[in-house]
Amino acid sequence: MARENRRHLGGQGAGQIVSAALLLAAVLFFLPAALVRGEPVFRPPETGELPNGESLPSTGLGSSATQTGVRDRGKAVRLQTKEGPIVELTMADYLWGVVAAEMPASFEEEALAAQACAARTYTAVLQNSGKHPGADICGDSTCCQAYIQRSAAEARWGLNAGEYGEKIDRAVARTDGLGVLYEGKPIQALFFSSAPGRTVDAVEVWGNPVAYLKSVDSPEGDEVPNYRTQITLGAGEVKSLTLNAYPGVDLSGDPSGWFGEASRNEGGGVISMTLGGVTLTGGQVRSLFSLRSACFTVSWDGAQFTFDVTGYGHGVGMSQYGANAMAKGGSSFEDILTWYYTGAQVGELW
């Protein structure tokens, strides 16, 4: 009996020793982390400080409210859809659809964030304009901004839907409530696809100078799809299109003399040129012959006119492909916006 008792007591003691050893090891493992400078093992990043006492890098985006998108979710947008009905969305959901429709989702995230911020600013200005009775803005890119429903965008992206959707989610949330301001007020944050080396001063396109819509260098180039395009038109087509729009133009002579010399800006875009003795702006010629931009040359070979065109869009404000090129080079969305909108700052709209 005594022998059995000794065996029983010995086994129990061994178990207690093993348990105590395991507990001691666990304590010794976690103790240094728990007791370093009296700080907790984990501290939420929105406190703005790391566990070692150092500050978090500044993002320029404000509090954690910005990171979660609560400002935009508190704003409503009444959208006149291309299909007809007016729908009401949160600003966050609306901007997701605008970014997805207006910019390739394969772009760098900083470029997508710049697009979200520009689109938010543009929307904020139009909400007070009364442009669309009963609605704040429409989904037609030729009038306001393009918009696509999430389900339609994801169907278009196919296998990339998850990745692209999350990128745009982050771009909208990271810029939550932020806009582009000039002298403290939201600007007309115009944007377009691609520039031929430089953007265009607003005065060249619309005749009125705008302080923050000046010509600046833009870094995109031949990596842009259809960056250089060509259109050919017969003399009869040019004559018909021109006389329908400008009945006073004289196109009675040899077609080789119809187009005069062009006045050009620093980027090579046409400021003005004569057609049949009438002076037109580069934008008017672009619209007349459905050219992708006003940066073009025109030649006559005896049978047809050839228009060689560079870039795409009106050229004023932020170039989307230029923004992507800047982002690839390490620029932040704030850098991009303050580059393309001269003298502007990124700040809170709400």
JOFENJO-V86673 format. One record per helix or strand of 3 or more residues. SS is the DSSP state (helix for helix, strand for strand). FROM is the first residue (numbers start at 1). TO is the last residue. If there is no record, write none. Layout:
# JOFENJO-V86673
SS/FROM/TO
SS/FROM/TO
This chain:
# JOFENJO-V86673
helix/2/38
helix/45/47
helix/64/68
helix/70/73
strand/76/80
strand/86/90
helix/91/102
helix/109/126
helix/150/174
strand/178/182
helix/202/206
strand/228/234
helix/235/245
helix/255/257
strand/259/264
strand/270/275
strand/278/281
helix/282/288
strand/296/300
strand/304/310
helix/320/328
helix/333/340
strand/345/348
